[in-house]
């Protein structure tokens, strides 16, 4: 099992290194849209494989937990058999030692797996693996969908061709500056327990990073900020409610610090907000709204709830 964990650690180390290198190259290209978009797409693909690997191992941990509980139950049954005289003390001691060894091995394996899956960077898994960006998918055995764009050689085209290319590039820049579908959608409901229940689904082609607390570093291309708003009456404008510690939860776990929530394609994320802790108005709000905005401030999706507050 230790050998299997070593393979998992190395695979995740390569995946995190791939994502980190793609993000570094995306930032290094500056305003060059084509290569920047290519590297950002590679970073999202790496994130998708990280999520898939982690989710698969979570199922393995559940199975190991079942085996551990079975062994602990066998230990309890052994005690009962010894007390009832159905097994001799010497035989019981022999069986107990074997059970204890197996239980310890399982606990160590589960602990090691959890430590690997808690890692959020290559540094936590042994250090960054330096390779050319094209080498990571080869070592991982995956075929990236993102393809690099060809670079035009301006020294080999005619003046007429150059004018045509410039015109085409101008059109492309105009088109890419227009809002593009994000694939994100949301649903917001207010429960009788005075908690907001937010679902965010990604039906797009690429993954996103959902932030409740604004990141301290530079914003990535896949950045989405979740913003909470409220209004006191139906004719009043919505007012922003700043995120407060303990108010937001993701999958029933408090959101602490600044870690983003990864949202690959076809996946839905579930959040809850304690409105009692999020209140910042003079009276109970009549309605709430959540917006998802990208790094430029463009609203990618919004969801609201109406009706009286409990």
Buried (B, 14 or more C-beta within 10 A) or exposed (E): EEEEBEEBBBBBBBBBBBBBBBBEBBBEBEEEBBBBBBBBBBBBBBBBBBBEBBEEBEEBBEEBEEBBEEBEEBEEEBEEBBEEEEBEEEEBEEBBEEBEEBBEBBEEBBEBBEEBBEBEBBEBBEEBBEBEBEBBBEBBEBEBEBEEEEEEEEEEEEEEEEEEEEEEEEEEEEEEEEEEEBBBBBBBEBEEEBBBBBBBBBEBEBBBBBBBBEBEEEBBBBBBBBBBBBBBEEEEEBBEBEBBEEBBBBEEEEBEEEBBBBBBBEBEBEBBBBBEEBBEBEEBBBBBBBBBBBBEEEEBBBBBBEEEBE
